[in-house]
Structure formats: C-alpha cells, structure tokens
Amino acid sequence: MEKELRRNKIHRVQLEPLKAGTQELYCRLGEQAYRDHYLHLWPDRDPTPYISTSFTQTIVSGETKDKTNLHYLVRLGTEYIGIVKLIKFHQINSISLQEPMYLEKIYFLSQYTGKGYGKEILAEIEAISLQGKMKTLWLATMKKGFPLRFYQNLGFEIIGEQELPFKESIPEQRGMYILGKSLRGAIESS
C-alpha cells in the first residue's frame, strides 16, 4: 500500500503551460482525445468542423497571442495524457459571473479517463483561477453522459443551457448545460 502511494505521488498529474515547441503536441493530443470521446456528436463520426477550429497549429498559435487564453498539456510522469484551455474574464451572454474563468477545453486520452486525473486537474485549474484573482469557474458540458455527474460531484451547479455551436453536428446531440462554481463569492444570474 505504501509503495503504491509513493508511486502515485511520483506520477501525479500536472498542468504544463504550452510553449511554442509543444503546440503540435497540444493539437495532436487534443484531436485524439476529442475523437476518443465525441464522435457520436457528428454525422458519419466526422468531427472535422470542430477539429479545424480548435486543433490546428495556426489556430492555437493565434490563440496564444491573447494573454487571456491559457493552454496546458496534461502530464502524468513523462507521458502527456490530455489538454486544457482556460480563458480569463470570459463571460456568458445571459449570466453575470464575477471575475470568470472559462474552462473551454479539458480532454483526456480515453485510456486515462476514470482514474481520478480529472479531479486532480480541476483542483489545479481552481488554484490557477484563484491565483489569477478569478472568482468563478464555468464550463459547458453535454447534457448526456458521465461528465455532467462528474462536475456536479465536484461542486459545479447548472446555471444555464446552450447548444453546441456547430450546425454540422447531429441536432439531437447539441444540448449542453452551462455549469458554474463559485471560487469566492456567489454566482449571480441576471
């Protein structure tokens, strides 16, 4: 048992800030992790509309020029297992949030899901948000599937609804919940 605890401590999952030399890896990991989990949203299981707006080096390079965008690789020991993208001060149209941090992307390769790494990474995301003086953390997740329960178990509440913003996706799969979590103070709906 003690040996297992030591091993887990050594291989703790971490967020590693994206650098110019790791953008291609970020794109590759993001695309594979997305394909691992979300092909059911797309006709013919082809997520090209999403991939082409999220995981090209041109897109990511452009996003990194905006200092409100924070990109990370998720690392487990020496392996990279996923990606995270945060946006500071990003608001939702219909909901007023105090100093919001938007968790736009959190994707893990399928072989690393269900092992507790998401919970660890969300704790790091909350720490980053607090260090940046953010008061709320929010995200959008599909209405169907495991992620909704996962986030609710970690203190997120449903604060709104939206649809996946890609007309190419399967219409009955587009429903999403907006989830929020107060880091300091309350979430207020307007």
C-alpha positions as CSV (number, residue, x, y, z in Angstrom):
1,M,0.0,0.0,0.0
2,E,2.7,2.5,1.0
3,K,4.7,1.6,-2.2
4,E,1.5,2.3,-4.3
5,L,1.0,5.7,-2.6
6,R,4.6,6.6,-3.3
7,R,4.2,5.6,-6.9
8,N,1.0,7.6,-7.3
9,K,2.7,10.6,-5.8
10,I,5.7,10.4,-8.2
11,H,3.3,10.1,-11.1
12,R,0.9,12.8,-10.1
13,V,-0.9,14.5,-13.0
14,Q,0.2,18.1,-13.7
15,L,-0.6,21.0,-16.0
16,E,2.3,22.1,-18.1
17,P,2.0,25.5,-19.8
18,L,2.1,25.4,-23.6
19,K,5.3,26.6,-25.2
20,A,5.9,27.3,-28.9
21,G,7.7,23.9,-29.3
22,T,4.7,22.0,-27.8
23,Q,1.9,23.4,-29.9
24,E,1.9,20.5,-32.4
25,L,1.7,18.0,-29.4
26,Y,-1.2,20.0,-28.0
27,C,-3.0,19.8,-31.3
28,R,-2.4,16.1,-31.7
29,L,-3.4,15.2,-28.1
30,G,-6.5,17.5,-28.3
31,E,-7.7,16.0,-31.5
32,Q,-7.1,12.4,-30.4
33,A,-8.8,12.9,-27.0
34,Y,-11.7,14.6,-28.7
35,R,-12.1,11.8,-31.2
36,D,-11.9,9.3,-28.3
37,H,-15.0,10.8,-26.7
38,Y,-17.1,12.8,-29.0
39,L,-17.5,11.2,-32.4
40,H,-21.2,10.4,-31.6
41,L,-21.9,14.2,-32.0
42,W,-21.1,14.2,-35.7
43,P,-22.7,12.7,-38.8
44,D,-20.5,9.9,-40.1
45,R,-18.5,10.3,-36.9
46,D,-16.5,13.1,-38.6
47,P,-15.6,15.9,-36.2
48,T,-13.7,17.9,-38.9
49,P,-15.7,21.1,-38.3
50,Y,-14.7,21.2,-34.6
51,I,-11.1,19.9,-35.1
52,S,-10.4,22.5,-37.8
53,T,-11.4,25.4,-35.5
54,S,-9.7,24.0,-32.4
55,F,-6.6,21.9,-33.1
56,T,-4.6,23.3,-35.9
57,Q,-1.2,25.0,-35.2
58,T,-2.4,28.2,-36.9
59,I,-5.5,28.4,-34.6
60,V,-3.5,27.5,-31.4
61,S,-0.7,29.9,-32.3
62,G,-3.2,32.7,-32.8
63,E,-5.0,31.9,-29.5
64,T,-1.7,32.0,-27.5
65,K,-1.1,35.6,-28.6
66,D,-4.1,36.6,-26.5
67,K,-2.9,36.6,-22.9
68,T,-6.4,35.8,-21.6
69,N,-6.1,32.4,-23.2
70,L,-4.2,29.8,-21.1
71,H,-3.2,26.5,-22.8
72,Y,-1.8,23.5,-21.0
73,L,-0.7,20.0,-21.7
74,V,-1.7,17.4,-19.0
75,R,1.3,15.4,-18.0
76,L,1.4,12.2,-16.0
77,G,5.0,11.4,-15.1
78,T,6.8,11.6,-18.5
79,E,3.6,11.0,-20.5
80,Y,1.2,13.6,-21.9
81,I,-2.3,12.4,-21.5
82,G,-4.5,15.4,-22.4
83,I,-5.0,19.1,-22.8
84,V,-6.7,22.1,-21.0
85,K,-7.7,25.5,-22.3
86,L,-8.8,28.3,-20.0
87,I,-10.0,31.8,-20.8
88,K,-9.8,34.6,-18.2
89,F,-12.7,37.0,-17.9
90,H,-14.8,35.2,-20.5
91,Q,-18.5,35.9,-19.8
92,I,-21.7,34.1,-20.9
93,N,-24.3,36.4,-22.5
94,S,-27.2,35.6,-20.3
95,I,-25.4,35.1,-17.0
96,S,-23.4,37.5,-15.0
97,L,-20.4,36.0,-13.3
98,Q,-17.9,37.7,-11.1
99,E,-14.3,37.5,-12.5
100,P,-15.0,34.4,-14.5
101,M,-12.5,31.8,-15.7
102,Y,-13.9,29.7,-18.5
103,L,-12.8,26.1,-18.8
104,E,-13.2,25.8,-22.6
105,K,-11.4,22.5,-23.1
106,I,-10.4,19.6,-20.8
107,Y,-9.8,16.5,-22.8
108,F,-8.0,13.3,-21.7
109,L,-7.0,10.4,-23.9
110,S,-9.5,7.6,-23.4
111,Q,-7.1,5.2,-21.6
112,Y,-6.6,7.9,-18.9
113,T,-10.2,8.6,-18.1
114,G,-11.9,7.3,-15.0
115,K,-8.7,7.2,-13.0
116,G,-9.1,10.3,-10.9
117,Y,-6.9,12.6,-13.1
118,G,-9.8,14.9,-14.0
119,K,-10.4,15.6,-10.3
120,E,-6.7,16.4,-9.8
121,I,-6.6,18.7,-12.8
122,L,-9.7,20.5,-11.8
123,A,-8.1,21.2,-8.4
124,E,-5.1,22.7,-10.3
125,I,-7.4,24.7,-12.5
126,E,-9.1,26.1,-9.4
127,A,-5.7,27.0,-8.0
128,I,-4.7,28.8,-11.2
129,S,-8.0,30.6,-11.2
130,L,-7.6,31.8,-7.7
131,Q,-4.0,32.9,-8.3
132,G,-5.3,35.0,-11.2
133,K,-7.9,36.6,-8.9
134,M,-10.9,34.8,-10.6
135,K,-14.0,34.3,-8.5
136,T,-15.9,31.8,-10.6
137,L,-15.1,28.9,-12.8
138,W,-17.5,27.9,-15.6
139,L,-17.8,25.4,-18.4
140,A,-20.2,23.9,-20.9
141,T,-20.8,20.2,-20.9
142,M,-23.1,17.9,-22.9
143,K,-26.4,17.2,-21.3
144,K,-26.0,13.4,-21.9
145,G,-23.2,11.3,-20.4
146,F,-20.9,11.0,-17.4
147,P,-19.2,14.5,-17.4
148,L,-22.3,16.2,-16.0
149,R,-22.4,14.0,-12.9
150,F,-18.6,14.3,-12.6
151,Y,-18.7,18.1,-12.5
152,Q,-21.7,18.2,-10.2
153,N,-20.0,15.9,-7.7
154,L,-17.1,18.5,-7.7
155,G,-19.4,21.3,-6.7
156,F,-20.5,22.7,-10.1
157,E,-24.1,23.8,-10.5
158,I,-26.3,24.0,-13.6
159,I,-26.6,27.8,-14.3
160,G,-27.9,27.7,-17.9
161,E,-28.3,25.9,-21.2
162,Q,-26.9,26.3,-24.6
163,E,-26.3,24.2,-27.8
164,L,-23.2,23.0,-29.4
165,P,-22.5,25.9,-31.8
166,F,-21.8,23.8,-34.9
167,K,-24.7,23.4,-37.3
168,E,-22.9,20.4,-38.8
169,S,-23.3,18.4,-35.6
170,I,-26.2,16.0,-35.0
171,P,-29.2,18.2,-33.9
172,E,-30.4,15.9,-31.1
173,Q,-26.9,15.7,-29.6
174,R,-26.3,19.5,-29.4
175,G,-27.9,20.1,-25.9
176,M,-25.4,21.4,-23.3
177,Y,-25.6,22.7,-19.8
178,I,-23.6,25.6,-18.6
179,L,-22.1,24.8,-15.2
180,G,-20.6,27.2,-12.7
181,K,-18.7,27.0,-9.4
182,S,-18.1,29.9,-7.1
183,L,-14.4,30.2,-6.0
184,R,-15.0,33.3,-3.9
185,G,-18.5,34.8,-3.6
186,A,-21.7,33.8,-5.2
187,I,-22.7,33.1,-8.8
188,E,-25.5,35.5,-9.8
189,S,-28.0,35.0,-12.6
190,S,-29.3,38.1,-14.4
